[in-house]
């Protein structure tokens, strides 16, 4: 991934974390959580030192 793609990935993660906190439907929250985990895992492959900011 390029630096720009990595920043976009971080932005998506932050956006989905925000949605996860706002959503009231348990299924939607679970799906968002799964998406976040996948995006974080993908980002860590590119940046092993990345730990995120929302945990």
HELIX and SHEET records of a PDB file:
HELIX    1   1 UNK A    3  UNK A   22  1                                  20    
HELIX    2   2 UNK A   26  UNK A   46  1                                  21    
END                                                                             
